[in-house]
Structure formats: C-alpha cells, structure tokens
Amino acid sequence: MLPYPQIDPVAVAIGPLKVHWYGLAYLTGIAVGWLLARRRCALPWSPVRREQLDDLVFYAALGVVLGGRIGYTFLYGGKHLVEDPSWALRVWEGGMSFHGGFLGVLFAMWLFGRRNSIPFWKLMDFVAPLVPVGLGLGRLGNFIGQELWGRPTDVPWAMVFPADPAQLARHPSQLYQFALEGVLLFTVLYLFSSKPRPTCAVSGLFSLIYGCARFFVEFFREPDAHIGFDAFGWLTRGQLLSTPMIIIGIVLLVVAYRGQGRSSSAGSVSKT
C-alpha cells in the first residue's frame, strides 16, 4: 500500500478567501489550452484565425463551467436539487460533470461557429485535442481534494484517503483517469491531428477514446454514494453516460473516412 501524499486542498488562503487546487487546475487547463491553440492556429488547415482565438477560449470556458455545473446538478444531484433547489447555485460546494461540460462546450462551439461562419465539425476537430489537458489537470485536482476515489482493493498501490470515513485501502482512480483521459488521450489526439484528417475524424477519435477510457475506469471508481449502480448491479452512471460517446465516436469515424473515400473516388473519375 502506498501512503497518500498529504497535500492541502487549499493552495492559497488569504483571510476568508481560499483558492483550491481544483480551481487552479481549471484555470491552468484553460491557459495551456489557449497556448496550444495558438500553435494550432498556425497550421495551414486550421479553421480558426489567430484574431478569433481569444473569443473561442472565452466561449469554451463558459461552456465548460456552466455546462459542467448544470450537468452535475441534473445528472448527479437529483436528491439535493429536490430537497433544496438553491443548492444548484452553490458552486463553491463542488460538483462538476464532464458529460455536462462536454455538452456545454458543444453548444458554445455551435454558437461561436455560427457567429464566425466556421463549420461546426471543423471547429470541433480543432478544439478536441486541447480538451484532455483540462481533463487531466482536473483529475489531479480531484486527487488532491480527496474526492472521486476508487473502490476498496488490495493492490500494492492502493491508498487510504484521510477524508474517507471508512479508512479503506482504495484504488487511486483519479490517477487512472489522469493517465487515460489526460496523458493518453492528449498524446494520441495531438499526434493524430498534426496532419490533415477528414472532417469529424479527430472529434470521433476523441469521443471513442474518452468513452472507452471512462467506461473502463468506472470499474475501479467508487460509485456516487447517493446513486450507486444504475443497472445490472455493476453499471454506473458514468458508464451509462459514456456509452453514447463510444457509439458516436465510431459513427463519426466511419462517416469521416467513408466521406474521404467517396471524395477520392469522385476526384479520380473527374480526372479521366
């Protein structure tokens, strides 16, 4: 068993003002995403111009924060919402959903693309490789904040989280998600998107890999106490929400490469 590193969840405290590592992780993810987007703007096939980038990041940040909170409120906080509707506004008490943030970003990018005459899927292909940075840093924030820990286990790298009332040795599932949803997903997407790809291909690969990674890690992550399992005695809410992402990812990849094949065939015919 590995000892849990004693890290104060509060990074900076000035009187009553407390800045948590989780919040800094979000800000750092947005900042790093902006820097990476600047590099991607220089690519010949980039649909986003440098002068549009600041607005793009602003739209994306709003989509993440508002979508993440609204998504968590309705997907995971049903009991709290019924008992106390004002709980939805108390963001300082925590509670963000990736799937809600994902839908928020989709809507924000649709608005941004419509305003700037950029095709939606080309814009999503541009944004997708930037997202894993924030995902990975967010999982580190979860680890430091001792939340979303794993199920009890006897593996050699198990940890006892000081905030766990049961004081059981558990999977550090936040680190599993950091490795898969952050490091692995970023590496694959950034390398894949470094060359021109058919429209929807990068978005499809993001959806497929994230969905599979999240579905897998949920077998090691403790289900939310107020929800438990949704079906069959093992299916969690995270797996239920990730299944459509896997299906959509496969569909987008098929559409992307079938479309490329048809374009190539049409091009060869026109040359003869």
N, C-alpha and C positions, 0 to 999 in steps of 0.2 A: 504494500500500500504506500502511495506517495503522500507526503504531507501537503495540505492545502497552503499555498503561499498567503501569508497574512498581508493583504493589500486593502487599505482603507477605501471603500467605495467612493468616498468623497475626495476628490482631487484637490480642491481648494475651498477653504471656508473663510469668509470674511464676515464676522458677526453672524447675523441670522442667514446670510446668503451662503448657500452651499452649491458648489458645482461638482456634479458627479462624473465619474469616468465614462459612464454610459452616454451622457450628453456630449462630452468631449469626443467620444467615438463617432457620434453622428456628424458633428462639425468637421472632424478630421476627414471622414469619408467624403463629405461634400467637397472639401478643399482639394483633396487628392483627385477626386473625380474631375474637378474643374481643370486641374493641371494636365491630367491625361487627355481630357477633351481638347485642350489647346493643341496638343500634338496631333490628335486625330483630325483636327480641322485642316491641317496642312496636307493631308492625303488627297490625291487628285480626285478620288471618288467620294469625298466627304460631302454630304448633303447640307452641312451646316457651315456657314461662313464665320470667320473669327468675330466679326462685329455682332453676331447673333448669340454668341456663346453665353454671355452673362445672363441674358434673358432666359436661355434654355436652362441653365443651372437653377435660376430662381423658380421657374415653373416646376422643375423636377423636385426641388427641396420642398415646395409646398405640397406636391403630390405625395411625397414620402411621409411627411409629418401628419398631414390631415388624413390621408388615406390609411396610414398605419394606426392612428388613434381611432378613427371611425370604424375601421375593420375590426380592431380588437374589441371595441365596445359591442358590436353586434355579433361577432363570431365566437368570442370567448367570454364576454362579460354579461351574458343574459340575466343571471341571477342578480348581480349588482345593479344592473340597469332597471330591473323591475322594482327592486326594493328602494332604490334611490337614484332617480333619473339624473340628478345633478352630478353623480359620480362620473358621468361621461366627460364632464368639463375639467375634472381634477387630474390633469395630465401629470402633475408633479408626483402623483402616487404611483406612476409607472403604468405600463400596459401599451405595447405596440405590436401590431401584427404584420408579418412580412406580406402575407397574401393581401391584406388591406392596403398596405403601402404599394404593392405591385399594381393593384387596380387603380390606385391614386395616380401613380406615375403614368399608366396607360392613358388615363383621362387627361392628365396635364400635357402629355406629349401630343395628344389629339388636338387639344386647344392650341398649343404652340405651333404645330404643323399647319393647322388651318389658318392661323394668323400670318404665317410666313410662307405659305404656299409650298410646303415641303411634304411629300408623300409620307403617310403615316408609317409604313413598314420600313422605308429607308431611314426614317428618323429613329425608329426603334432599333434597327441594326446598328446605328451609330451609338446609341445610348447603352445597349445591353452589355458590352464589355466593361463599362465603367461601374456597373452596379455591384459586382462582387466585392469591390474594395470596401464599400459601406457595410455590406453584409458581414464580411469577415471581422471588421473592427467592431461592429455591433455585437457579435458573438463573444469577442474578448470582453466587451463591456458587461455582458451577461455573466461571464465567468467571474469577473472582479466583483460584481454586485451580488454574487451568490444566488442567482436566480436561474430557473430553467435547467436545473441539474438533472443528472441521469438516474436510471433505475439502480437499485441495490445490486452489487456484484462482488465477486471475489477475485477479479483480475488484478495482476500486480500493480497496475497503475491507477487503481481505484483511489478515491479521495473521500474524506469525511469533511463536509462543509460545515463550518462553525454555526451557520444560521439554520441548519437542518435540525428540527426538534427531535427527530428520531435518532440522530447521530449515527447514521448507517454509512458504510463504505459504498460509494456510488460511482457510476461512470461519469467522468468529466465530459458530458455530452456537448457542452458548449464548445470545447476544444475540438471535438469531432466535427462540429458544424463549421468552426473557423477553418479547419483544414479542407473540408469538402466544398462548402458553399463560398468560402473566401479564396483560399490559395489555389485549389484545383480549378475551380470554375473560372477564376480570373485568368490563370495561365492558359487554359485551353481556349477561352474566348479571345483573349488578346492576340495570341498567335494565329488563331483561325481567321480573325478579322484583319490581319496585317496585309492580306491580299484581297483583291476584289472577289466578292462572293455573290451568288444570286440573291436577289431581294427576298427577304424572310429567312434566309439560311442562318444568319447569326442569331436572330431572335428565336428561331426554332431550336437551335442548339442550346441556347441559354435556358429556355423553358424545359427542355428534355433533361439536361444535366441537373438543373436545380431540383426539378420534381423528383428525379431518381435519388439524388443525394438526400433530400429531406425525408423522403419515404423510408430510406434505409436507416437514417439516424434516429428516426422516431422509435425504432425497436429498442434503442438504448436510452432514450429520453423519458423521464417520468411524465406521465400524462398529467394535465392540469387537474388538480385535486377536485375542483367543483364540476369537472366534466367527465373524467375517467375515460373509458373506451366507448367509442360510438357504435361499434358493431362487432360481432363475432368473438367478443372477448379479447380482441387484440388490436382492432383498427382504431387509431387515434384521430383526433380532429385534424392534426397536421397532415396525416396520410390521406385523409378524405379530401382535404383541400389541394393536396399536391397531385392527386391522380389526374384531374383535368389538365394540369400543366404538362404532365408526361404525354397525354394524348394530343394536346395542342402542339407540343413540340414536334412530335412525329409528323403530324399533318402539315405543319409549316415547312419542314424539311422536304417532305415529298412534293409539296406544291412548288417549292423553290427550285428543286432540281428537275422536276418534270417540265416546269416552265422554261428552264435553261435548255433542256433537250429539244423542246419544240422550237425555241428561238434559233438554235443552231441548225436544226433541220430546215427551217424556213429560209435561213440565210444561205445554206448550201444550194437550195433549189433556185433561189433568185440569181445565183451566180452562173447557172448552167444555161 
